[in-house]
Amino acid sequence: MHVALLATDPSEAHGWSNHARELINALAAHGVQLTLITSRRAAALNLPNTTVQRCLPSLTEPSRALRPRLLAANWIVRRVARQADLLHVLTEPYALAALMTSKPCFVTAHGTYLPQTARAPLFGALYRRFYRRAQIICVSRYTERRVRAILPNVRTHVIPNGVNLARFAQPSSVPVPKRAPTVLSVGQIKPRKGFLEIVEAMALVRRQIPEAEAVFIGSTQGDPAYVARLRERIAALGLSQAVHLLGRLPEPELLAWYAAADVFALHSLNQGEQFEGFGLVYLEASAAGLSVIGTRECGAEDAIRDGETGFLVQQGDVAALAACLVRLLRDADLRRQLGAAGRAFAAQHTWEATARQVLACYEDALTAQRCR
């Protein structure tokens, strides 16, 4: 089987690229021949069973001419994809570059971007036309509901993201300055990730566990105004010595914090069209053996088994978040129980398992094409 993939540069450090890299490796392990159609700025890539074509505009530094440039790329994408059996768009905005292909098509809906592109004022009609003839792989049941709310007649499949268990298999030898019971949160520091709500919850937690601390790991570059507001609130609540914004850390330090922390929490919020499509960090925290806390009405409902691997609370309910944190920080046996269940749950959601489900969809599409 030969598959053409449209994706951002897999070497970049964000969700789209991580997904593309892990899925490519997993599909290649099944013997799939791959052609990756990616950004012109993509670095030198060493990917198994993969030929790389650099012809798409970058999405990490988009220009005002992004969509016209995607339309112009259709001729190249069509020519490259002609040698493949099917085409899979792994990065939703790139669907605009695949309008002219006649191959069976798939799109992965990671969350916000598929509904957003389908509603785009100038190019939404073109996106909707492509999505209606493609099959949509949704990373969670919640994402599927959001997709179907806009495109009720599209064919969808729910295939959760995978987790790289090998990242968490070896104990970390990197020391971290953990001083007290610690809550870990990982993600870009922006409003949708709910860091401000975690700060408010920590003020309540410390009334009962005065020594408790929180560590936030993630880029602070995306929304400087929100980061400034977050720092101001930390200071106003007297938490400057208890809540630590560490920014983006090298992989060994990040893994060391996963190993050292007591609880993982990320209070994902729906903000207009923006929502948490899956929340891979919850699954990664489970793979590290941490009990996890997330929110309802988003993709975290598939990444966390409420009461088994962690807890789900209502979005914006700071008191409920604080109560869960206090319960877990005080109960080491419960943390171990949830962490063990989380590891077992994560072991069922490897990238190899994800690739097997994706391959089954490919094979069904090709069988249906042959039967026409």
SENUGU-934674 format. One record per residue (C-alpha): residue number from 1; residue in one letter; chain; y, x, z. Coordinates in steps of 0.5 Angstrom, whole numbers. Layout:
residues N
<i:NUM	aa:a	ch:A	Y:Y	X:X	Z:Z>
...
This chain:
residues 372
<i:1	aa:m	ch:A	Y:0	X:0	Z:0>
<i:2	aa:h	ch:A	Y:7	X:2	Z:-2>
<i:3	aa:v	ch:A	Y:13	X:0	Z:2>
<i:4	aa:a	ch:A	Y:20	X:1	Z:1>
<i:5	aa:l	ch:A	Y:24	X:1	Z:7>
<i:6	aa:l	ch:A	Y:32	X:0	Z:8>
<i:7	aa:a	ch:A	Y:34	X:3	Z:14>
<i:8	aa:t	ch:A	Y:40	X:7	Z:18>
<i:9	aa:d	ch:A	Y:39	X:14	Z:18>
<i:10	aa:p	ch:A	Y:32	X:15	Z:23>
<i:11	aa:s	ch:A	Y:35	X:21	Z:26>
<i:12	aa:e	ch:A	Y:41	X:17	Z:29>
<i:13	aa:a	ch:A	Y:41	X:15	Z:37>
<i:14	aa:h	ch:A	Y:42	X:8	Z:37>
<i:15	aa:g	ch:A	Y:37	X:2	Z:36>
<i:16	aa:w	ch:A	Y:37	X:1	Z:29>
<i:17	aa:s	ch:A	Y:35	X:8	Z:28>
<i:18	aa:n	ch:A	Y:30	X:8	Z:34>
<i:19	aa:h	ch:A	Y:26	X:2	Z:31>
<i:20	aa:a	ch:A	Y:26	X:5	Z:24>
<i:21	aa:r	ch:A	Y:23	X:12	Z:26>
<i:22	aa:e	ch:A	Y:18	X:9	Z:31>
<i:23	aa:l	ch:A	Y:16	X:4	Z:26>
<i:24	aa:i	ch:A	Y:16	X:9	Z:20>
<i:25	aa:n	ch:A	Y:11	X:14	Z:24>
<i:26	aa:a	ch:A	Y:7	X:8	Z:26>
<i:27	aa:l	ch:A	Y:6	X:5	Z:19>
<i:28	aa:a	ch:A	Y:5	X:12	Z:16>
<i:29	aa:a	ch:A	Y:-1	X:13	Z:21>
<i:30	aa:h	ch:A	Y:-4	X:7	Z:18>
<i:31	aa:g	ch:A	Y:-4	X:10	Z:11>
<i:32	aa:v	ch:A	Y:2	X:7	Z:8>
<i:33	aa:q	ch:A	Y:6	X:10	Z:3>
<i:34	aa:l	ch:A	Y:13	X:9	Z:5>
<i:35	aa:t	ch:A	Y:20	X:10	Z:1>
<i:36	aa:l	ch:A	Y:26	X:10	Z:6>
<i:37	aa:i	ch:A	Y:32	X:8	Z:2>
<i:38	aa:t	ch:A	Y:38	X:10	Z:7>
<i:39	aa:s	ch:A	Y:45	X:13	Z:8>
<i:40	aa:r	ch:A	Y:48	X:18	Z:4>
<i:41	aa:r	ch:A	Y:50	X:22	Z:10>
<i:42	aa:a	ch:A	Y:43	X:22	Z:13>
<i:43	aa:a	ch:A	Y:40	X:28	Z:16>
<i:44	aa:a	ch:A	Y:34	X:32	Z:13>
<i:45	aa:l	ch:A	Y:29	X:28	Z:15>
<i:46	aa:n	ch:A	Y:21	X:30	Z:16>
<i:47	aa:l	ch:A	Y:18	X:23	Z:16>
<i:48	aa:p	ch:A	Y:10	X:23	Z:15>
<i:49	aa:n	ch:A	Y:8	X:19	Z:8>
<i:50	aa:t	ch:A	Y:15	X:18	Z:7>
<i:51	aa:t	ch:A	Y:20	X:19	Z:1>
<i:52	aa:v	ch:A	Y:27	X:19	Z:2>
<i:53	aa:q	ch:A	Y:33	X:16	Z:-2>
<i:54	aa:r	ch:A	Y:40	X:17	Z:0>
<i:55	aa:c	ch:A	Y:44	X:12	Z:-3>
<i:56	aa:l	ch:A	Y:47	X:7	Z:2>
<i:57	aa:p	ch:A	Y:54	X:7	Z:5>
<i:58	aa:s	ch:A	Y:54	X:9	Z:13>
<i:59	aa:l	ch:A	Y:54	X:3	Z:18>
<i:60	aa:t	ch:A	Y:56	X:8	Z:24>
<i:61	aa:e	ch:A	Y:62	X:9	Z:20>
<i:62	aa:p	ch:A	Y:63	X:3	Z:16>
<i:63	aa:s	ch:A	Y:69	X:2	Z:11>
<i:64	aa:r	ch:A	Y:73	X:-4	Z:9>
<i:65	aa:a	ch:A	Y:69	X:-3	Z:2>
<i:66	aa:l	ch:A	Y:62	X:-3	Z:6>
<i:67	aa:r	ch:A	Y:60	X:-10	Z:3>
<i:68	aa:p	ch:A	Y:62	X:-8	Z:-5>
<i:69	aa:r	ch:A	Y:59	X:-1	Z:-4>
<i:70	aa:l	ch:A	Y:52	X:-5	Z:-2>
<i:71	aa:l	ch:A	Y:53	X:-10	Z:-8>
<i:72	aa:a	ch:A	Y:54	X:-3	Z:-12>
<i:73	aa:a	ch:A	Y:48	X:0	Z:-9>
<i:74	aa:n	ch:A	Y:43	X:-6	Z:-12>
<i:75	aa:w	ch:A	Y:42	X:-2	Z:-18>
<i:76	aa:i	ch:A	Y:39	X:4	Z:-15>
<i:77	aa:v	ch:A	Y:35	X:0	Z:-10>
<i:78	aa:r	ch:A	Y:32	X:-4	Z:-15>
<i:79	aa:r	ch:A	Y:30	X:2	Z:-19>
<i:80	aa:v	ch:A	Y:27	X:5	Z:-13>
<i:81	aa:a	ch:A	Y:23	X:-1	Z:-10>
<i:82	aa:r	ch:A	Y:20	X:-2	Z:-17>
<i:83	aa:q	ch:A	Y:15	X:3	Z:-15>
<i:84	aa:a	ch:A	Y:13	X:-1	Z:-9>
<i:85	aa:d	ch:A	Y:9	X:-7	Z:-7>
<i:86	aa:l	ch:A	Y:14	X:-10	Z:-3>
<i:87	aa:l	ch:A	Y:21	X:-9	Z:1>
<i:88	aa:h	ch:A	Y:23	X:-9	Z:8>
<i:89	aa:v	ch:A	Y:30	X:-9	Z:10>
<i:90	aa:l	ch:A	Y:30	X:-6	Z:17>
<i:91	aa:t	ch:A	Y:37	X:-6	Z:18>
<i:92	aa:e	ch:A	Y:40	X:-13	Z:17>
<i:93	aa:p	ch:A	Y:47	X:-11	Z:14>
<i:94	aa:y	ch:A	Y:43	X:-7	Z:8>
<i:95	aa:a	ch:A	Y:40	X:-14	Z:6>
<i:96	aa:l	ch:A	Y:46	X:-14	Z:1>
<i:97	aa:a	ch:A	Y:44	X:-8	Z:-3>
<i:98	aa:a	ch:A	Y:37	X:-12	Z:-4>
<i:99	aa:l	ch:A	Y:39	X:-18	Z:-8>
<i:100	aa:m	ch:A	Y:36	X:-16	Z:-15>
<i:101	aa:t	ch:A	Y:29	X:-14	Z:-13>
<i:102	aa:s	ch:A	Y:24	X:-18	Z:-15>
<i:103	aa:k	ch:A	Y:19	X:-16	Z:-10>
<i:104	aa:p	ch:A	Y:16	X:-20	Z:-4>
<i:105	aa:c	ch:A	Y:21	X:-18	Z:2>
<i:106	aa:f	ch:A	Y:22	X:-18	Z:9>
<i:107	aa:v	ch:A	Y:28	X:-17	Z:14>
<i:108	aa:t	ch:A	Y:27	X:-15	Z:21>
<i:109	aa:a	ch:A	Y:32	X:-19	Z:25>
<i:110	aa:h	ch:A	Y:34	X:-15	Z:31>
<i:111	aa:g	ch:A	Y:39	X:-20	Z:34>
<i:112	aa:t	ch:A	Y:46	X:-21	Z:33>
<i:113	aa:y	ch:A	Y:47	X:-18	Z:26>
<i:114	aa:l	ch:A	Y:43	X:-23	Z:22>
<i:115	aa:p	ch:A	Y:46	X:-30	Z:24>
<i:116	aa:q	ch:A	Y:53	X:-26	Z:24>
<i:117	aa:t	ch:A	Y:52	X:-24	Z:17>
<i:118	aa:a	ch:A	Y:49	X:-31	Z:15>
<i:119	aa:r	ch:A	Y:56	X:-33	Z:17>
<i:120	aa:a	ch:A	Y:60	X:-28	Z:14>
<i:121	aa:p	ch:A	Y:66	X:-32	Z:11>
<i:122	aa:l	ch:A	Y:66	X:-28	Z:4>
<i:123	aa:f	ch:A	Y:59	X:-25	Z:3>
<i:124	aa:g	ch:A	Y:55	X:-30	Z:8>
<i:125	aa:a	ch:A	Y:52	X:-34	Z:2>
<i:126	aa:l	ch:A	Y:49	X:-28	Z:-1>
<i:127	aa:y	ch:A	Y:46	X:-26	Z:5>
<i:128	aa:r	ch:A	Y:43	X:-33	Z:6>
<i:129	aa:r	ch:A	Y:40	X:-33	Z:-1>
<i:130	aa:f	ch:A	Y:37	X:-27	Z:1>
<i:131	aa:y	ch:A	Y:34	X:-29	Z:8>
<i:132	aa:r	ch:A	Y:32	X:-36	Z:5>
<i:133	aa:r	ch:A	Y:27	X:-32	Z:0>
<i:134	aa:a	ch:A	Y:25	X:-27	Z:5>
<i:135	aa:q	ch:A	Y:20	X:-27	Z:11>
<i:136	aa:i	ch:A	Y:24	X:-26	Z:17>
<i:137	aa:i	ch:A	Y:21	X:-22	Z:23>
<i:138	aa:c	ch:A	Y:24	X:-23	Z:29>
<i:139	aa:v	ch:A	Y:24	X:-19	Z:35>
<i:140	aa:s	ch:A	Y:23	X:-24	Z:40>
<i:141	aa:r	ch:A	Y:22	X:-32	Z:41>
<i:142	aa:y	ch:A	Y:30	X:-33	Z:43>
<i:143	aa:t	ch:A	Y:32	X:-29	Z:36>
<i:144	aa:e	ch:A	Y:27	X:-33	Z:32>
<i:145	aa:r	ch:A	Y:31	X:-39	Z:35>
<i:146	aa:r	ch:A	Y:38	X:-37	Z:34>
<i:147	aa:v	ch:A	Y:36	X:-35	Z:26>
<i:148	aa:r	ch:A	Y:33	X:-42	Z:25>
<i:149	aa:a	ch:A	Y:39	X:-45	Z:28>
<i:150	aa:i	ch:A	Y:42	X:-42	Z:22>
<i:151	aa:l	ch:A	Y:37	X:-42	Z:17>
<i:152	aa:p	ch:A	Y:32	X:-48	Z:19>
<i:153	aa:n	ch:A	Y:27	X:-47	Z:13>
<i:154	aa:v	ch:A	Y:26	X:-40	Z:13>
<i:155	aa:r	ch:A	Y:19	X:-37	Z:14>
<i:156	aa:t	ch:A	Y:19	X:-33	Z:21>
<i:157	aa:h	ch:A	Y:14	X:-29	Z:25>
<i:158	aa:v	ch:A	Y:15	X:-26	Z:32>
<i:159	aa:i	ch:A	Y:13	X:-19	Z:33>
<i:160	aa:p	ch:A	Y:16	X:-16	Z:39>
<i:161	aa:n	ch:A	Y:19	X:-8	Z:39>
<i:162	aa:g	ch:A	Y:14	X:-3	Z:41>
<i:163	aa:v	ch:A	Y:15	X:2	Z:46>
<i:164	aa:n	ch:A	Y:13	X:10	Z:46>
<i:165	aa:l	ch:A	Y:9	X:11	Z:52>
<i:166	aa:a	ch:A	Y:8	X:18	Z:51>
<i:167	aa:r	ch:A	Y:16	X:19	Z:53>
<i:168	aa:f	ch:A	Y:14	X:16	Z:60>
<i:169	aa:a	ch:A	Y:7	X:19	Z:61>
<i:170	aa:q	ch:A	Y:9	X:26	Z:64>
<i:171	aa:p	ch:A	Y:12	X:27	Z:70>
<i:172	aa:s	ch:A	Y:19	X:30	Z:70>
<i:173	aa:s	ch:A	Y:21	X:36	Z:72>
<i:174	aa:v	ch:A	Y:28	X:36	Z:72>
<i:175	aa:p	ch:A	Y:32	X:35	Z:79>
<i:176	aa:v	ch:A	Y:37	X:29	Z:79>
<i:177	aa:p	ch:A	Y:42	X:28	Z:85>
<i:178	aa:k	ch:A	Y:38	X:21	Z:88>
<i:179	aa:r	ch:A	Y:41	X:20	Z:95>
<i:180	aa:a	ch:A	Y:39	X:13	Z:97>
<i:181	aa:p	ch:A	Y:35	X:7	Z:94>
<i:182	aa:t	ch:A	Y:38	X:7	Z:87>
<i:183	aa:v	ch:A	Y:38	X:2	Z:82>
<i:184	aa:l	ch:A	Y:38	X:4	Z:74>
<i:185	aa:s	ch:A	Y:42	X:1	Z:68>
<i:186	aa:v	ch:A	Y:41	X:4	Z:61>
<i:187	aa:g	ch:A	Y:45	X:2	Z:55>
<i:188	aa:q	ch:A	Y:52	X:2	Z:52>
<i:189	aa:i	ch:A	Y:57	X:1	Z:57>
<i:190	aa:k	ch:A	Y:60	X:-6	Z:54>
<i:191	aa:p	ch:A	Y:61	X:-13	Z:56>
<i:192	aa:r	ch:A	Y:55	X:-16	Z:53>
<i:193	aa:k	ch:A	Y:50	X:-11	Z:57>
<i:194	aa:g	ch:A	Y:53	X:-14	Z:64>
<i:195	aa:f	ch:A	Y:55	X:-8	Z:68>
<i:196	aa:l	ch:A	Y:61	X:-11	Z:71>
<i:197	aa:e	ch:A	Y:56	X:-16	Z:74>
<i:198	aa:i	ch:A	Y:52	X:-11	Z:76>
<i:199	aa:v	ch:A	Y:58	X:-8	Z:80>
<i:200	aa:e	ch:A	Y:59	X:-14	Z:83>
<i:201	aa:a	ch:A	Y:52	X:-15	Z:85>
<i:202	aa:m	ch:A	Y:52	X:-8	Z:88>
<i:203	aa:a	ch:A	Y:58	X:-10	Z:93>
<i:204	aa:l	ch:A	Y:54	X:-16	Z:96>
<i:205	aa:v	ch:A	Y:47	X:-11	Z:96>
<i:206	aa:r	ch:A	Y:51	X:-6	Z:100>
<i:207	aa:r	ch:A	Y:53	X:-11	Z:105>
<i:208	aa:q	ch:A	Y:45	X:-11	Z:107>
<i:209	aa:i	ch:A	Y:43	X:-4	Z:105>
<i:210	aa:p	ch:A	Y:49	X:0	Z:106>
<i:211	aa:e	ch:A	Y:46	X:6	Z:103>
<i:212	aa:a	ch:A	Y:44	X:3	Z:96>
<i:213	aa:e	ch:A	Y:47	X:6	Z:90>
<i:214	aa:a	ch:A	Y:47	X:5	Z:82>
<i:215	aa:v	ch:A	Y:47	X:9	Z:76>
<i:216	aa:f	ch:A	Y:49	X:7	Z:70>
<i:217	aa:i	ch:A	Y:47	X:11	Z:64>
<i:218	aa:g	ch:A	Y:50	X:10	Z:57>
<i:219	aa:s	ch:A	Y:55	X:12	Z:52>
<i:220	aa:t	ch:A	Y:62	X:10	Z:54>
<i:221	aa:q	ch:A	Y:66	X:11	Z:48>
<i:222	aa:g	ch:A	Y:65	X:4	Z:44>
<i:223	aa:d	ch:A	Y:69	X:0	Z:49>
<i:224	aa:p	ch:A	Y:74	X:4	Z:53>
<i:225	aa:a	ch:A	Y:78	X:-2	Z:55>
<i:226	aa:y	ch:A	Y:72	X:-5	Z:58>
<i:227	aa:v	ch:A	Y:70	X:2	Z:61>
<i:228	aa:a	ch:A	Y:77	X:3	Z:64>
<i:229	aa:r	ch:A	Y:76	X:-4	Z:67>
<i:230	aa:l	ch:A	Y:69	X:-3	Z:70>
<i:231	aa:r	ch:A	Y:72	X:4	Z:74>
<i:232	aa:e	ch:A	Y:78	X:0	Z:76>
<i:233	aa:r	ch:A	Y:73	X:-6	Z:79>
<i:234	aa:i	ch:A	Y:68	X:0	Z:82>
<i:235	aa:a	ch:A	Y:74	X:3	Z:86>
<i:236	aa:a	ch:A	Y:77	X:-4	Z:88>
<i:237	aa:l	ch:A	Y:70	X:-6	Z:91>
<i:238	aa:g	ch:A	Y:70	X:1	Z:95>
<i:239	aa:l	ch:A	Y:64	X:3	Z:91>
<i:240	aa:s	ch:A	Y:66	X:10	Z:88>
<i:241	aa:q	ch:A	Y:61	X:14	Z:92>
<i:242	aa:a	ch:A	Y:56	X:8	Z:90>
<i:243	aa:v	ch:A	Y:56	X:7	Z:83>
<i:244	aa:h	ch:A	Y:56	X:13	Z:78>
<i:245	aa:l	ch:A	Y:57	X:12	Z:71>
<i:246	aa:l	ch:A	Y:54	X:18	Z:68>
<i:247	aa:g	ch:A	Y:55	X:17	Z:60>
<i:248	aa:r	ch:A	Y:50	X:19	Z:55>
<i:249	aa:l	ch:A	Y:45	X:24	Z:58>
<i:250	aa:p	ch:A	Y:40	X:29	Z:55>
<i:251	aa:e	ch:A	Y:33	X:26	Z:54>
<i:252	aa:p	ch:A	Y:30	X:30	Z:60>
<i:253	aa:e	ch:A	Y:35	X:28	Z:65>
<i:254	aa:l	ch:A	Y:35	X:20	Z:62>
<i:255	aa:l	ch:A	Y:27	X:21	Z:64>
<i:256	aa:a	ch:A	Y:28	X:24	Z:70>
<i:257	aa:w	ch:A	Y:32	X:18	Z:72>
<i:258	aa:y	ch:A	Y:27	X:13	Z:70>
<i:259	aa:a	ch:A	Y:22	X:17	Z:74>
<i:260	aa:a	ch:A	Y:27	X:17	Z:80>
<i:261	aa:a	ch:A	Y:30	X:10	Z:81>
<i:262	aa:d	ch:A	Y:27	X:5	Z:85>
<i:263	aa:v	ch:A	Y:29	X:-1	Z:81>
<i:264	aa:f	ch:A	Y:32	X:-2	Z:73>
<i:265	aa:a	ch:A	Y:37	X:-8	Z:72>
<i:266	aa:l	ch:A	Y:41	X:-10	Z:66>
<i:267	aa:h	ch:A	Y:45	X:-16	Z:66>
<i:268	aa:s	ch:A	Y:45	X:-18	Z:59>
<i:269	aa:l	ch:A	Y:50	X:-23	Z:57>
<i:270	aa:n	ch:A	Y:51	X:-28	Z:51>
<i:271	aa:q	ch:A	Y:58	X:-27	Z:48>
<i:272	aa:g	ch:A	Y:59	X:-32	Z:42>
<i:273	aa:e	ch:A	Y:55	X:-30	Z:37>
<i:274	aa:q	ch:A	Y:53	X:-23	Z:40>
<i:275	aa:f	ch:A	Y:46	X:-23	Z:44>
<i:276	aa:e	ch:A	Y:41	X:-19	Z:47>
<i:277	aa:g	ch:A	Y:35	X:-19	Z:41>
<i:278	aa:f	ch:A	Y:30	X:-16	Z:45>
<i:279	aa:g	ch:A	Y:32	X:-11	Z:50>
<i:280	aa:l	ch:A	Y:27	X:-5	Z:49>
<i:281	aa:v	ch:A	Y:30	X:-2	Z:55>
<i:282	aa:y	ch:A	Y:27	X:-7	Z:60>
<i:283	aa:l	ch:A	Y:20	X:-5	Z:56>
<i:284	aa:e	ch:A	Y:22	X:2	Z:57>
<i:285	aa:a	ch:A	Y:23	X:1	Z:64>
<i:286	aa:s	ch:A	Y:16	X:-2	Z:65>
<i:287	aa:a	ch:A	Y:13	X:4	Z:62>
<i:288	aa:a	ch:A	Y:16	X:8	Z:67>
<i:289	aa:g	ch:A	Y:13	X:4	Z:72>
<i:290	aa:l	ch:A	Y:20	X:1	Z:75>
<i:291	aa:s	ch:A	Y:20	X:-7	Z:77>
<i:292	aa:v	ch:A	Y:26	X:-10	Z:72>
<i:293	aa:i	ch:A	Y:31	X:-15	Z:73>
<i:294	aa:g	ch:A	Y:34	X:-18	Z:67>
<i:295	aa:t	ch:A	Y:37	X:-25	Z:64>
<i:296	aa:r	ch:A	Y:35	X:-32	Z:61>
<i:297	aa:e	ch:A	Y:37	X:-35	Z:55>
<i:298	aa:c	ch:A	Y:36	X:-28	Z:51>
<i:299	aa:g	ch:A	Y:31	X:-23	Z:48>
<i:300	aa:a	ch:A	Y:29	X:-21	Z:55>
<i:301	aa:e	ch:A	Y:25	X:-27	Z:56>
<i:302	aa:d	ch:A	Y:20	X:-23	Z:52>
<i:303	aa:a	ch:A	Y:21	X:-16	Z:55>
<i:304	aa:i	ch:A	Y:20	X:-19	Z:62>
<i:305	aa:r	ch:A	Y:14	X:-23	Z:65>
<i:306	aa:d	ch:A	Y:18	X:-27	Z:70>
<i:307	aa:g	ch:A	Y:15	X:-26	Z:77>
<i:308	aa:e	ch:A	Y:10	X:-21	Z:74>
<i:309	aa:t	ch:A	Y:13	X:-15	Z:72>
<i:310	aa:g	ch:A	Y:20	X:-17	Z:74>
<i:311	aa:f	ch:A	Y:25	X:-22	Z:75>
<i:312	aa:l	ch:A	Y:30	X:-26	Z:70>
<i:313	aa:v	ch:A	Y:36	X:-29	Z:73>
<i:314	aa:q	ch:A	Y:41	X:-34	Z:70>
<i:315	aa:q	ch:A	Y:47	X:-30	Z:66>
<i:316	aa:g	ch:A	Y:53	X:-29	Z:70>
<i:317	aa:d	ch:A	Y:49	X:-31	Z:77>
<i:318	aa:v	ch:A	Y:51	X:-25	Z:81>
<i:319	aa:a	ch:A	Y:49	X:-28	Z:87>
<i:320	aa:a	ch:A	Y:42	X:-29	Z:84>
<i:321	aa:l	ch:A	Y:42	X:-22	Z:81>
<i:322	aa:a	ch:A	Y:44	X:-19	Z:88>
<i:323	aa:a	ch:A	Y:38	X:-23	Z:92>
<i:324	aa:c	ch:A	Y:33	X:-20	Z:87>
<i:325	aa:l	ch:A	Y:36	X:-13	Z:88>
<i:326	aa:v	ch:A	Y:36	X:-13	Z:96>
<i:327	aa:r	ch:A	Y:29	X:-16	Z:95>
<i:328	aa:l	ch:A	Y:26	X:-11	Z:91>
<i:329	aa:l	ch:A	Y:30	X:-5	Z:95>
<i:330	aa:r	ch:A	Y:27	X:-7	Z:101>
<i:331	aa:d	ch:A	Y:20	X:-9	Z:99>
<i:332	aa:a	ch:A	Y:16	X:-2	Z:96>
<i:333	aa:d	ch:A	Y:10	X:-6	Z:96>
<i:334	aa:l	ch:A	Y:13	X:-11	Z:91>
<i:335	aa:r	ch:A	Y:16	X:-6	Z:87>
<i:336	aa:r	ch:A	Y:9	X:-2	Z:86>
<i:337	aa:q	ch:A	Y:6	X:-9	Z:84>
<i:338	aa:l	ch:A	Y:11	X:-11	Z:79>
<i:339	aa:g	ch:A	Y:11	X:-3	Z:77>
<i:340	aa:a	ch:A	Y:4	X:-3	Z:76>
<i:341	aa:a	ch:A	Y:4	X:-10	Z:72>
<i:342	aa:g	ch:A	Y:10	X:-7	Z:68>
<i:343	aa:r	ch:A	Y:6	X:-1	Z:66>
<i:344	aa:a	ch:A	Y:0	X:-5	Z:63>
<i:345	aa:f	ch:A	Y:5	X:-10	Z:60>
<i:346	aa:a	ch:A	Y:8	X:-4	Z:56>
<i:347	aa:a	ch:A	Y:1	X:-1	Z:54>
<i:348	aa:q	ch:A	Y:0	X:-8	Z:50>
<i:349	aa:h	ch:A	Y:7	X:-7	Z:46>
<i:350	aa:t	ch:A	Y:6	X:0	Z:43>
<i:351	aa:w	ch:A	Y:9	X:2	Z:36>
<i:352	aa:e	ch:A	Y:2	X:2	Z:34>
<i:353	aa:a	ch:A	Y:1	X:-5	Z:36>
<i:354	aa:t	ch:A	Y:7	X:-7	Z:33>
<i:355	aa:a	ch:A	Y:5	X:-4	Z:26>
<i:356	aa:r	ch:A	Y:-1	X:-7	Z:26>
<i:357	aa:q	ch:A	Y:2	X:-14	Z:26>
<i:358	aa:v	ch:A	Y:7	X:-12	Z:21>
<i:359	aa:l	ch:A	Y:2	X:-10	Z:16>
<i:360	aa:a	ch:A	Y:-2	X:-16	Z:17>
<i:361	aa:c	ch:A	Y:5	X:-20	Z:15>
<i:362	aa:y	ch:A	Y:5	X:-15	Z:9>
<i:363	aa:e	ch:A	Y:-2	X:-16	Z:7>
<i:364	aa:d	ch:A	Y:-1	X:-24	Z:7>
<i:365	aa:a	ch:A	Y:5	X:-23	Z:3>
<i:366	aa:l	ch:A	Y:1	X:-19	Z:-2>
<i:367	aa:t	ch:A	Y:-5	X:-24	Z:-2>
<i:368	aa:a	ch:A	Y:-1	X:-30	Z:-3>
<i:369	aa:q	ch:A	Y:3	X:-26	Z:-9>
<i:370	aa:r	ch:A	Y:-4	X:-24	Z:-13>
<i:371	aa:c	ch:A	Y:-6	X:-32	Z:-12>
<i:372	aa:r	ch:A	Y:0	X:-35	Z:-16>
